[in-house]
Amino acid sequence: MKIAELKDMSQDELQGKLMELLKDQFNLRMKKSTGQLAQTHLLRETRRSIAQVKTVIHQKAGK
């Protein structure tokens, strides 16, 4: 997801997206620990997406 798309979202939408990403991260970690995850790059992408969403939330809160 691009930063420009995130900046257009409302606070509630960003919070929802953050919760969705955190659930995805948890599921990916569980798959990795059981050896079912073949695409390990998804963990890094999810972690980066979480950081981007959190950054936009904090930027909007500062305004």
CHARMM-style PDB file with segment names, atoms N, HN, CA, C and O in Angstrom:
ATOM      1  N   MET     1       0.841  -1.174   0.000  1.00  0.00      PROA
ATOM      2  CA  MET     1       0.000   0.000   0.000  1.00  0.00      PROA
ATOM      3  C   MET     1       0.889   1.242   0.000  1.00  0.00      PROA
ATOM      4  O   MET     1       1.909   1.290   0.688  1.00  0.00      PROA
ATOM      5  N   LYS     2       0.499   2.217  -0.761  1.00  0.00      PROA
ATOM      6  HN  LYS     2      -0.329   2.178  -1.321  1.00  0.00      PROA
ATOM      7  CA  LYS     2       1.289   3.429  -0.885  1.00  0.00      PROA
ATOM      8  C   LYS     2       0.928   4.414   0.228  1.00  0.00      PROA
ATOM      9  O   LYS     2      -0.188   4.404   0.747  1.00  0.00      PROA
ATOM     10  N   ILE     3       1.888   5.258   0.581  1.00  0.00      PROA
ATOM     11  HN  ILE     3       2.795   5.266   0.159  1.00  0.00      PROA
ATOM     12  CA  ILE     3       1.695   6.240   1.642  1.00  0.00      PROA
ATOM     13  C   ILE     3       0.593   7.221   1.271  1.00  0.00      PROA
ATOM     14  O   ILE     3      -0.187   7.620   2.136  1.00  0.00      PROA
ATOM     15  N   ALA     4       0.512   7.619   0.006  1.00  0.00      PROA
ATOM     16  HN  ALA     4       1.146   7.295  -0.696  1.00  0.00      PROA
ATOM     17  CA  ALA     4      -0.515   8.567  -0.432  1.00  0.00      PROA
ATOM     18  C   ALA     4      -1.913   8.012  -0.175  1.00  0.00      PROA
ATOM     19  O   ALA     4      -2.816   8.753   0.213  1.00  0.00      PROA
ATOM     20  N   GLU     5      -2.091   6.715  -0.391  1.00  0.00      PROA
ATOM     21  HN  GLU     5      -1.357   6.113  -0.706  1.00  0.00      PROA
ATOM     22  CA  GLU     5      -3.385   6.086  -0.125  1.00  0.00      PROA
ATOM     23  C   GLU     5      -3.702   6.120   1.364  1.00  0.00      PROA
ATOM     24  O   GLU     5      -4.847   6.340   1.756  1.00  0.00      PROA
ATOM     25  N   LEU     6      -2.689   5.902   2.185  1.00  0.00      PROA
ATOM     26  HN  LEU     6      -1.759   5.724   1.867  1.00  0.00      PROA
ATOM     27  CA  LEU     6      -2.892   5.904   3.634  1.00  0.00      PROA
ATOM     28  C   LEU     6      -3.249   7.300   4.142  1.00  0.00      PROA
ATOM     29  O   LEU     6      -4.074   7.446   5.043  1.00  0.00      PROA
ATOM     30  N   LYS     7      -2.628   8.316   3.563  1.00  0.00      PROA
ATOM     31  HN  LYS     7      -1.958   8.197   2.830  1.00  0.00      PROA
ATOM     32  CA  LYS     7      -2.891   9.685   4.008  1.00  0.00      PROA
ATOM     33  C   LYS     7      -4.311  10.132   3.686  1.00  0.00      PROA
ATOM     34  O   LYS     7      -4.847  11.027   4.339  1.00  0.00      PROA
ATOM     35  N   ASP     8      -4.921   9.509   2.681  1.00  0.00      PROA
ATOM     36  HN  ASP     8      -4.485   8.781   2.150  1.00  0.00      PROA
ATOM     37  CA  ASP     8      -6.293   9.853   2.319  1.00  0.00      PROA
ATOM     38  C   ASP     8      -7.322   9.180   3.218  1.00  0.00      PROA
ATOM     39  O   ASP     8      -8.496   9.548   3.188  1.00  0.00      PROA
ATOM     40  N   MET     9      -6.904   8.206   4.011  1.00  0.00      PROA
ATOM     41  HN  MET     9      -5.950   7.908   4.035  1.00  0.00      PROA
ATOM     42  CA  MET     9      -7.826   7.471   4.873  1.00  0.00      PROA
ATOM     43  C   MET     9      -8.124   8.259   6.153  1.00  0.00      PROA
ATOM     44  O   MET     9      -7.331   9.099   6.578  1.00  0.00      PROA
ATOM     45  N   SER    10      -9.277   7.973   6.757  1.00  0.00      PROA
ATOM     46  HN  SER    10      -9.922   7.291   6.413  1.00  0.00      PROA
ATOM     47  CA  SER    10      -9.622   8.601   8.035  1.00  0.00      PROA
ATOM     48  C   SER    10      -8.945   7.835   9.168  1.00  0.00      PROA
ATOM     49  O   SER    10      -8.377   6.764   8.953  1.00  0.00      PROA
ATOM     50  N   GLN    11      -9.012   8.396  10.379  1.00  0.00      PROA
ATOM     51  HN  GLN    11      -9.474   9.265  10.553  1.00  0.00      PROA
ATOM     52  CA  GLN    11      -8.415   7.762  11.545  1.00  0.00      PROA
ATOM     53  C   GLN    11      -9.026   6.375  11.783  1.00  0.00      PROA
ATOM     54  O   GLN    11      -8.304   5.422  12.078  1.00  0.00      PROA
ATOM     55  N   ASP    12     -10.344   6.264  11.657  1.00  0.00      PROA
ATOM     56  HN  ASP    12     -10.930   7.038  11.418  1.00  0.00      PROA
ATOM     57  CA  ASP    12     -11.011   4.984  11.888  1.00  0.00      PROA
ATOM     58  C   ASP    12     -10.577   3.947  10.860  1.00  0.00      PROA
ATOM     59  O   ASP    12     -10.353   2.786  11.204  1.00  0.00      PROA
ATOM     60  N   GLU    13     -10.457   4.356   9.611  1.00  0.00      PROA
ATOM     61  HN  GLU    13     -10.638   5.299   9.332  1.00  0.00      PROA
ATOM     62  CA  GLU    13     -10.016   3.439   8.568  1.00  0.00      PROA
ATOM     63  C   GLU    13      -8.585   2.987   8.820  1.00  0.00      PROA
ATOM     64  O   GLU    13      -8.244   1.823   8.610  1.00  0.00      PROA
ATOM     65  N   LEU    14      -7.745   3.925   9.274  1.00  0.00      PROA
ATOM     66  HN  LEU    14      -8.022   4.871   9.445  1.00  0.00      PROA
ATOM     67  CA  LEU    14      -6.350   3.575   9.566  1.00  0.00      PROA
ATOM     68  C   LEU    14      -6.268   2.595  10.728  1.00  0.00      PROA
ATOM     69  O   LEU    14      -5.471   1.658  10.693  1.00  0.00      PROA
ATOM     70  N   GLN    15      -7.080   2.803  11.750  1.00  0.00      PROA
ATOM     71  HN  GLN    15      -7.727   3.565  11.778  1.00  0.00      PROA
ATOM     72  CA  GLN    15      -7.084   1.883  12.882  1.00  0.00      PROA
ATOM     73  C   GLN    15      -7.536   0.487  12.437  1.00  0.00      PROA
ATOM     74  O   GLN    15      -6.975  -0.521  12.866  1.00  0.00      PROA
ATOM     75  N   GLY    16      -8.540   0.442  11.587  1.00  0.00      PROA
ATOM     76  HN  GLY    16      -8.996   1.261  11.239  1.00  0.00      PROA
ATOM     77  CA  GLY    16      -9.008  -0.837  11.057  1.00  0.00      PROA
ATOM     78  C   GLY    16      -7.939  -1.536  10.241  1.00  0.00      PROA
ATOM     79  O   GLY    16      -7.745  -2.745  10.358  1.00  0.00      PROA
ATOM     80  N   LYS    17      -7.249  -0.767   9.413  1.00  0.00      PROA
ATOM     81  HN  LYS    17      -7.407   0.216   9.318  1.00  0.00      PROA
ATOM     82  CA  LYS    17      -6.166  -1.323   8.590  1.00  0.00      PROA
ATOM     83  C   LYS    17      -5.041  -1.851   9.477  1.00  0.00      PROA
ATOM     84  O   LYS    17      -4.463  -2.902   9.199  1.00  0.00      PROA
ATOM     85  N   LEU    18      -4.734  -1.113  10.549  1.00  0.00      PROA
ATOM     86  HN  LEU    18      -5.204  -0.260  10.775  1.00  0.00      PROA
ATOM     87  CA  LEU    18      -3.683  -1.531  11.472  1.00  0.00      PROA
ATOM     88  C   LEU    18      -4.051  -2.860  12.132  1.00  0.00      PROA
ATOM     89  O   LEU    18      -3.211  -3.755  12.227  1.00  0.00      PROA
ATOM     90  N   MET    19      -5.282  -2.994  12.583  1.00  0.00      PROA
ATOM     91  HN  MET    19      -5.964  -2.266  12.506  1.00  0.00      PROA
ATOM     92  CA  MET    19      -5.715  -4.236  13.215  1.00  0.00      PROA
ATOM     93  C   MET    19      -5.654  -5.402  12.223  1.00  0.00      PROA
ATOM     94  O   MET    19      -5.261  -6.512  12.580  1.00  0.00      PROA
ATOM     95  N   GLU    20      -6.045  -5.136  10.984  1.00  0.00      PROA
ATOM     96  HN  GLU    20      -6.365  -4.234  10.694  1.00  0.00      PROA
ATOM     97  CA  GLU    20      -5.991  -6.164   9.943  1.00  0.00      PROA
ATOM     98  C   GLU    20      -4.552  -6.623   9.705  1.00  0.00      PROA
ATOM     99  O   GLU    20      -4.285  -7.819   9.587  1.00  0.00      PROA
ATOM    100  N   LEU    21      -3.629  -5.662   9.637  1.00  0.00      PROA
ATOM    101  HN  LEU    21      -3.846  -4.690   9.733  1.00  0.00      PROA
ATOM    102  CA  LEU    21      -2.225  -5.993   9.413  1.00  0.00      PROA
ATOM    103  C   LEU    21      -1.628  -6.746  10.590  1.00  0.00      PROA
ATOM    104  O   LEU    21      -0.827  -7.659  10.394  1.00  0.00      PROA
ATOM    105  N   LEU    22      -2.003  -6.381  11.803  1.00  0.00      PROA
ATOM    106  HN  LEU    22      -2.654  -5.639  11.962  1.00  0.00      PROA
ATOM    107  CA  LEU    22      -1.495  -7.078  12.981  1.00  0.00      PROA
ATOM    108  C   LEU    22      -1.988  -8.529  13.009  1.00  0.00      PROA
ATOM    109  O   LEU    22      -1.243  -9.429  13.397  1.00  0.00      PROA
ATOM    110  N   LYS    23      -3.228  -8.756  12.603  1.00  0.00      PROA
ATOM    111  HN  LYS    23      -3.834  -8.025  12.288  1.00  0.00      PROA
ATOM    112  CA  LYS    23      -3.745 -10.126  12.520  1.00  0.00      PROA
ATOM    113  C   LYS    23      -3.000 -10.914  11.451  1.00  0.00      PROA
ATOM    114  O   LYS    23      -2.659 -12.080  11.650  1.00  0.00      PROA
ATOM    115  N   ASP    24      -2.751 -10.265  10.311  1.00  0.00      PROA
ATOM    116  HN  ASP    24      -3.028  -9.318  10.149  1.00  0.00      PROA
ATOM    117  CA  ASP    24      -1.995 -10.923   9.238  1.00  0.00      PROA
ATOM    118  C   ASP    24      -0.593 -11.298   9.717  1.00  0.00      PROA
ATOM    119  O   ASP    24      -0.103 -12.392   9.438  1.00  0.00      PROA
ATOM    120  N   GLN    25       0.046 -10.374  10.443  1.00  0.00      PROA
ATOM    121  HN  GLN    25      -0.352  -9.486  10.669  1.00  0.00      PROA
ATOM    122  CA  GLN    25       1.387 -10.630  10.954  1.00  0.00      PROA
ATOM    123  C   GLN    25       1.384 -11.825  11.905  1.00  0.00      PROA
ATOM    124  O   GLN    25       2.265 -12.682  11.836  1.00  0.00      PROA
ATOM    125  N   PHE    26       0.400 -11.879  12.783  1.00  0.00      PROA
ATOM    126  HN  PHE    26      -0.316 -11.183  12.839  1.00  0.00      PROA
ATOM    127  CA  PHE    26       0.300 -12.995  13.713  1.00  0.00      PROA
ATOM    128  C   PHE    26       0.147 -14.314  12.957  1.00  0.00      PROA
ATOM    129  O   PHE    26       0.828 -15.294  13.259  1.00  0.00      PROA
ATOM    130  N   ASN    27      -0.752 -14.328  11.974  1.00  0.00      PROA
ATOM    131  HN  ASN    27      -1.305 -13.532  11.729  1.00  0.00      PROA
ATOM    132  CA  ASN    27      -0.977 -15.554  11.204  1.00  0.00      PROA
ATOM    133  C   ASN    27       0.275 -15.982  10.440  1.00  0.00      PROA
ATOM    134  O   ASN    27       0.577 -17.173  10.351  1.00  0.00      PROA
ATOM    135  N   LEU    28       1.001 -15.009   9.891  1.00  0.00      PROA
ATOM    136  HN  LEU    28       0.756 -14.043   9.963  1.00  0.00      PROA
ATOM    137  CA  LEU    28       2.232 -15.340   9.168  1.00  0.00      PROA
ATOM    138  C   LEU    28       3.296 -15.895  10.112  1.00  0.00      PROA
ATOM    139  O   LEU    28       4.019 -16.827   9.759  1.00  0.00      PROA
ATOM    140  N   ARG    29       3.390 -15.316  11.322  1.00  0.00      PROA
ATOM    141  HN  ARG    29       2.803 -14.559  11.609  1.00  0.00      PROA
ATOM    142  CA  ARG    29       4.355 -15.828  12.298  1.00  0.00      PROA
ATOM    143  C   ARG    29       4.028 -17.255  12.711  1.00  0.00      PROA
ATOM    144  O   ARG    29       4.931 -18.072  12.888  1.00  0.00      PROA
ATOM    145  N   MET    30       2.743 -17.560  12.864  1.00  0.00      PROA
ATOM    146  HN  MET    30       2.009 -16.896  12.720  1.00  0.00      PROA
ATOM    147  CA  MET    30       2.338 -18.921  13.226  1.00  0.00      PROA
ATOM    148  C   MET    30       2.654 -19.906  12.096  1.00  0.00      PROA
ATOM    149  O   MET    30       3.118 -21.019  12.343  1.00  0.00      PROA
ATOM    150  N   LYS    31       2.401 -19.488  10.869  1.00  0.00      PROA
ATOM    151  HN  LYS    31       2.025 -18.584  10.668  1.00  0.00      PROA
ATOM    152  CA  LYS    31       2.717 -20.347   9.730  1.00  0.00      PROA
ATOM    153  C   LYS    31       4.222 -20.590   9.637  1.00  0.00      PROA
ATOM    154  O   LYS    31       4.661 -21.699   9.333  1.00  0.00      PROA
ATOM    155  N   LYS    32       5.004 -19.549   9.899  1.00  0.00      PROA
ATOM    156  HN  LYS    32       4.647 -18.648  10.146  1.00  0.00      PROA
ATOM    157  CA  LYS    32       6.458 -19.692   9.834  1.00  0.00      PROA
ATOM    158  C   LYS    32       6.953 -20.662  10.900  1.00  0.00      PROA
ATOM    159  O   LYS    32       7.822 -21.493  10.637  1.00  0.00      PROA
ATOM    160  N   SER    33       6.403 -20.554  12.088  1.00  0.00      PROA
ATOM    161  HN  SER    33       5.697 -19.879  12.301  1.00  0.00      PROA
ATOM    162  CA  SER    33       6.872 -21.416  13.175  1.00  0.00      PROA
ATOM    163  C   SER    33       6.501 -22.876  12.957  1.00  0.00      PROA
ATOM    164  O   SER    33       7.193 -23.768  13.446  1.00  0.00      PROA
ATOM    165  N   THR    34       5.420 -23.129  12.231  1.00  0.00      PROA
ATOM    166  HN  THR    34       4.858 -22.404  11.834  1.00  0.00      PROA
ATOM    167  CA  THR    34       5.035 -24.511  11.948  1.00  0.00      PROA
ATOM    168  C   THR    34       5.617 -25.022  10.632  1.00  0.00      PROA
ATOM    169  O   THR    34       5.404 -26.176  10.261  1.00  0.00      PROA
ATOM    170  N   GLY    35       6.346 -24.169   9.934  1.00  0.00      PROA
ATOM    171  HN  GLY    35       6.520 -23.231  10.235  1.00  0.00      PROA
ATOM    172  CA  GLY    35       6.990 -24.582   8.693  1.00  0.00      PROA
ATOM    173  C   GLY    35       6.087 -24.557   7.479  1.00  0.00      PROA
ATOM    174  O   GLY    35       6.426 -25.148   6.453  1.00  0.00      PROA
ATOM    175  N   GLN    36       4.941 -23.886   7.564  1.00  0.00      PROA
ATOM    176  HN  GLN    36       4.666 -23.406   8.397  1.00  0.00      PROA
ATOM    177  CA  GLN    36       3.997 -23.847   6.448  1.00  0.00      PROA
ATOM    178  C   GLN    36       4.166 -22.615   5.566  1.00  0.00      PROA
ATOM    179  O   GLN    36       3.516 -22.506   4.526  1.00  0.00      PROA
ATOM    180  N   LEU    37       5.022 -21.695   5.964  1.00  0.00      PROA
ATOM    181  HN  LEU    37       5.550 -21.784   6.809  1.00  0.00      PROA
ATOM    182  CA  LEU    37       5.170 -20.448   5.217  1.00  0.00      PROA
ATOM    183  C   LEU    37       6.296 -20.581   4.205  1.00  0.00      PROA
ATOM    184  O   LEU    37       7.462 -20.711   4.578  1.00  0.00      PROA
ATOM    185  N   ALA    38       5.947 -20.550   2.922  1.00  0.00      PROA
ATOM    186  HN  ALA    38       5.000 -20.445   2.619  1.00  0.00      PROA
ATOM    187  CA  ALA    38       6.943 -20.661   1.865  1.00  0.00      PROA
ATOM    188  C   ALA    38       7.435 -19.283   1.426  1.00  0.00      PROA
ATOM    189  O   ALA    38       8.569 -19.146   0.966  1.00  0.00      PROA
ATOM    190  N   GLN    39       6.592 -18.270   1.565  1.00  0.00      PROA
ATOM    191  HN  GLN    39       5.671 -18.382   1.938  1.00  0.00      PROA
ATOM    192  CA  GLN    39       6.943 -16.921   1.110  1.00  0.00      PROA
ATOM    193  C   GLN    39       7.305 -16.064   2.322  1.00  0.00      PROA
ATOM    194  O   GLN    39       6.475 -15.309   2.828  1.00  0.00      PROA
ATOM    195  N   THR    40       8.540 -16.186   2.777  1.00  0.00      PROA
ATOM    196  HN  THR    40       9.214 -16.799   2.366  1.00  0.00      PROA
ATOM    197  CA  THR    40       8.956 -15.498   3.990  1.00  0.00      PROA
ATOM    198  C   THR    40       9.045 -13.987   3.810  1.00  0.00      PROA
ATOM    199  O   THR    40       9.073 -13.255   4.799  1.00  0.00      PROA
ATOM    200  N   HSD    41       9.091 -13.506   2.577  1.00  0.00      PROA
ATOM    201  HN  HSD    41       9.068 -14.100   1.773  1.00  0.00      PROA
ATOM    202  CA  HSD    41       9.161 -12.064   2.345  1.00  0.00      PROA
ATOM    203  C   HSD    41       7.883 -11.355   2.801  1.00  0.00      PROA
ATOM    204  O   HSD    41       7.889 -10.144   3.021  1.00  0.00      PROA
ATOM    205  N   LEU    42       6.797 -12.103   2.942  1.00  0.00      PROA
ATOM    206  HN  LEU    42       6.792 -13.087   2.764  1.00  0.00      PROA
ATOM    207  CA  LEU    42       5.546 -11.496   3.375  1.00  0.00      PROA
ATOM    208  C   LEU    42       5.635 -10.951   4.798  1.00  0.00      PROA
ATOM    209  O   LEU    42       4.971  -9.970   5.131  1.00  0.00      PROA
ATOM    210  N   LEU    43       6.452 -11.583   5.633  1.00  0.00      PROA
ATOM    211  HN  LEU    43       6.991 -12.380   5.362  1.00  0.00      PROA
ATOM    212  CA  LEU    43       6.638 -11.088   6.997  1.00  0.00      PROA
ATOM    213  C   LEU    43       7.233  -9.678   6.990  1.00  0.00      PROA
ATOM    214  O   LEU    43       6.766  -8.793   7.708  1.00  0.00      PROA
ATOM    215  N   ARG    44       8.247  -9.486   6.188  1.00  0.00      PROA
ATOM    216  HN  ARG    44       8.626 -10.205   5.606  1.00  0.00      PROA
ATOM    217  CA  ARG    44       8.905  -8.178   6.114  1.00  0.00      PROA
ATOM    218  C   ARG    44       7.968  -7.119   5.545  1.00  0.00      PROA
ATOM    219  O   ARG    44       7.913  -5.995   6.045  1.00  0.00      PROA
ATOM    220  N   GLU    45       7.234  -7.481   4.499  1.00  0.00      PROA
ATOM    221  HN  GLU    45       7.279  -8.394   4.093  1.00  0.00      PROA
ATOM    222  CA  GLU    45       6.291  -6.534   3.888  1.00  0.00      PROA
ATOM    223  C   GLU    45       5.206  -6.129   4.870  1.00  0.00      PROA
ATOM    224  O   GLU    45       4.827  -4.959   4.934  1.00  0.00      PROA
ATOM    225  N   THR    46       4.706  -7.087   5.630  1.00  0.00      PROA
ATOM    226  HN  THR    46       5.014  -8.037   5.578  1.00  0.00      PROA
ATOM    227  CA  THR    46       3.659  -6.797   6.605  1.00  0.00      PROA
ATOM    228  C   THR    46       4.189  -5.891   7.705  1.00  0.00      PROA
ATOM    229  O   THR    46       3.513  -4.953   8.126  1.00  0.00      PROA
ATOM    230  N   ARG    47       5.394  -6.173   8.166  1.00  0.00      PROA
ATOM    231  HN  ARG    47       5.944  -6.935   7.824  1.00  0.00      PROA
ATOM    232  CA  ARG    47       6.002  -5.354   9.216  1.00  0.00      PROA
ATOM    233  C   ARG    47       6.198  -3.914   8.740  1.00  0.00      PROA
ATOM    234  O   ARG    47       5.968  -2.971   9.497  1.00  0.00      PROA
ATOM    235  N   ARG    48       6.616  -3.751   7.508  1.00  0.00      PROA
ATOM    236  HN  ARG    48       6.803  -4.517   6.893  1.00  0.00      PROA
ATOM    237  CA  ARG    48       6.794  -2.413   6.946  1.00  0.00      PROA
ATOM    238  C   ARG    48       5.459  -1.688   6.786  1.00  0.00      PROA
ATOM    239  O   ARG    48       5.365  -0.486   7.036  1.00  0.00      PROA
ATOM    240  N   SER    49       4.439  -2.418   6.372  1.00  0.00      PROA
ATOM    241  HN  SER    49       4.516  -3.394   6.169  1.00  0.00      PROA
ATOM    242  CA  SER    49       3.119  -1.817   6.219  1.00  0.00      PROA
ATOM    243  C   SER    49       2.577  -1.345   7.563  1.00  0.00      PROA
ATOM    244  O   SER    49       1.953  -0.287   7.646  1.00  0.00      PROA
ATOM    245  N   ILE    50       2.813  -2.121   8.610  1.00  0.00      PROA
ATOM    246  HN  ILE    50       3.320  -2.981   8.542  1.00  0.00      PROA
ATOM    247  CA  ILE    50       2.386  -1.727   9.951  1.00  0.00      PROA
ATOM    248  C   ILE    50       3.085  -0.435  10.349  1.00  0.00      PROA
ATOM    249  O   ILE    50       2.455   0.472  10.894  1.00  0.00      PROA
ATOM    250  N   ALA    51       4.365  -0.348  10.083  1.00  0.00      PROA
ATOM    251  HN  ALA    51       4.877  -1.085   9.640  1.00  0.00      PROA
ATOM    252  CA  ALA    51       5.119   0.855  10.416  1.00  0.00      PROA
ATOM    253  C   ALA    51       4.606   2.064   9.638  1.00  0.00      PROA
ATOM    254  O   ALA    51       4.528   3.165  10.185  1.00  0.00      PROA
ATOM    255  N   GLN    52       4.258   1.869   8.374  1.00  0.00      PROA
ATOM    256  HN  GLN    52       4.321   0.975   7.931  1.00  0.00      PROA
ATOM    257  CA  GLN    52       3.748   2.975   7.569  1.00  0.00      PROA
ATOM    258  C   GLN    52       2.404   3.466   8.100  1.00  0.00      PROA
ATOM    259  O   GLN    52       2.167   4.672   8.179  1.00  0.00      PROA
ATOM    260  N   VAL    53       1.528   2.536   8.462  1.00  0.00      PROA
ATOM    261  HN  VAL    53       1.720   1.557   8.398  1.00  0.00      PROA
ATOM    262  CA  VAL    53       0.222   2.925   8.985  1.00  0.00      PROA
ATOM    263  C   VAL    53       0.382   3.661  10.307  1.00  0.00      PROA
ATOM    264  O   VAL    53      -0.276   4.675  10.539  1.00  0.00      PROA
ATOM    265  N   LYS    54       1.250   3.156  11.170  1.00  0.00      PROA
ATOM    266  HN  LYS    54       1.784   2.332  10.981  1.00  0.00      PROA
ATOM    267  CA  LYS    54       1.477   3.812  12.463  1.00  0.00      PROA
ATOM    268  C   LYS    54       2.053   5.216  12.269  1.00  0.00      PROA
ATOM    269  O   LYS    54       1.703   6.139  13.004  1.00  0.00      PROA
ATOM    270  N   THR    55       2.925   5.373  11.290  1.00  0.00      PROA
ATOM    271  HN  THR    55       3.209   4.623  10.693  1.00  0.00      PROA
ATOM    272  CA  THR    55       3.515   6.684  11.011  1.00  0.00      PROA
ATOM    273  C   THR    55       2.439   7.678  10.587  1.00  0.00      PROA
ATOM    274  O   THR    55       2.419   8.812  11.066  1.00  0.00      PROA
ATOM    275  N   VAL    56       1.561   7.267   9.705  1.00  0.00      PROA
ATOM    276  HN  VAL    56       1.578   6.346   9.316  1.00  0.00      PROA
ATOM    277  CA  VAL    56       0.501   8.159   9.230  1.00  0.00      PROA
ATOM    278  C   VAL    56      -0.464   8.498  10.374  1.00  0.00      PROA
ATOM    279  O   VAL    56      -0.921   9.635  10.484  1.00  0.00      PROA
ATOM    280  N   ILE    57      -0.768   7.520  11.216  1.00  0.00      PROA
ATOM    281  HN  ILE    57      -0.396   6.596  11.127  1.00  0.00      PROA
ATOM    282  CA  ILE    57      -1.651   7.775  12.371  1.00  0.00      PROA
ATOM    283  C   ILE    57      -1.028   8.835  13.277  1.00  0.00      PROA
ATOM    284  O   ILE    57      -1.715   9.755  13.721  1.00  0.00      PROA
ATOM    285  N   HSD    58       0.262   8.710  13.551  1.00  0.00      PROA
ATOM    286  HN  HSD    58       0.820   7.962  13.190  1.00  0.00      PROA
ATOM    287  CA  HSD    58       0.932   9.681  14.418  1.00  0.00      PROA
ATOM    288  C   HSD    58       1.046  11.057  13.759  1.00  0.00      PROA
ATOM    289  O   HSD    58       0.960  12.079  14.441  1.00  0.00      PROA
ATOM    290  N   GLN    59       1.237  11.087  12.461  1.00  0.00      PROA
ATOM    291  HN  GLN    59       1.307  10.257  11.908  1.00  0.00      PROA
ATOM    292  CA  GLN    59       1.300  12.361  11.767  1.00  0.00      PROA
ATOM    293  C   GLN    59      -0.040  13.075  11.805  1.00  0.00      PROA
ATOM    294  O   GLN    59      -0.091  14.291  11.992  1.00  0.00      PROA
ATOM    295  N   LYS    60      -1.124  12.334  11.631  1.00  0.00      PROA
ATOM    296  HN  LYS    60      -1.083  11.346  11.479  1.00  0.00      PROA
ATOM    297  CA  LYS    60      -2.455  12.936  11.667  1.00  0.00      PROA
ATOM    298  C   LYS    60      -2.826  13.379  13.080  1.00  0.00      PROA
ATOM    299  O   LYS    60      -3.541  14.366  13.248  1.00  0.00      PROA
ATOM    300  N   ALA    61      -2.354  12.671  14.085  1.00  0.00      PROA
ATOM    301  HN  ALA    61      -1.773  11.868  13.949  1.00  0.00      PROA
ATOM    302  CA  ALA    61      -2.652  13.030  15.468  1.00  0.00      PROA
ATOM    303  C   ALA    61      -1.931  14.317  15.863  1.00  0.00      PROA
ATOM    304  O   ALA    61      -2.404  15.052  16.729  1.00  0.00      PROA
ATOM    305  N   GLY    62      -0.796  14.591  15.235  1.00  0.00      PROA
ATOM    306  HN  GLY    62      -0.411  13.993  14.531  1.00  0.00      PROA
ATOM    307  CA  GLY    62      -0.023  15.780  15.543  1.00  0.00      PROA
ATOM    308  C   GLY    62      -0.575  17.044  14.942  1.00  0.00      PROA
ATOM    309  O   GLY    62      -0.179  18.140  15.338  1.00  0.00      PROA
ATOM    310  N   LYS    63      -1.483  16.920  13.993  1.00  0.00      PROA
ATOM    311  HN  LYS    63      -1.805  16.030  13.671  1.00  0.00      PROA
ATOM    312  CA  LYS    63      -2.023  18.098  13.304  1.00  0.00      PROA
ATOM    313  C   LYS    63      -3.105  18.766  14.104  1.00  0.00      PROA
ATOM    314  OT1 LYS    63      -3.665  19.771  13.668  1.00  0.00      PROA
TER     315      LYS     63
END
